[in-house]
Amino acid sequence: MRERIFSGSPMEDVAAYCRAVIDGDFIFMSGTMGVDKETGKLPPSFPEQADNAFKIVEETLAKANSSLEDVVHVRLFVSDRAYLRDMVIKLQEKFMDIRPAQTMIIAQMPSEEAFLEVEVTARRQS
């Protein structure tokens, strides 16, 4: 059975998607930018955006009765090579003991103010 998790972002209706889909034991999360949930805006720094993005990822996983420990793959989109060091620091903080498979892509973001987008796949423990 397939279950969808919505975050309440207006973009979910605009772009016809949900924050995550649970299909069997797997959780597939949409790309997540570092929007500040209180202001609805992207903060001006990479570390703040990364903190926000991972907070949203963790909250979404919790709604699926899961956590970062269940993540099996992380796909990262970063707007500029200049942010790689900051991204690596955040990855070490979040995944050093978990060690999921990972892909990092330098890519143009949907918004000029966005520096990153995080997408994860997790497998819920039985």
Secondary structure, 3 states (H helix, E strand, C coil): CEEEECCCCHHHHHCCCCCEEEECCEEEECCEECCCCCCCCCCCCHHHHHHHHHHHHHHHHHHCCCCHHHEEEEEEEECCHHHHHHHHHHHHHHHCCCCCEEEEEECCCCCCCCCEEEEEEEECCC
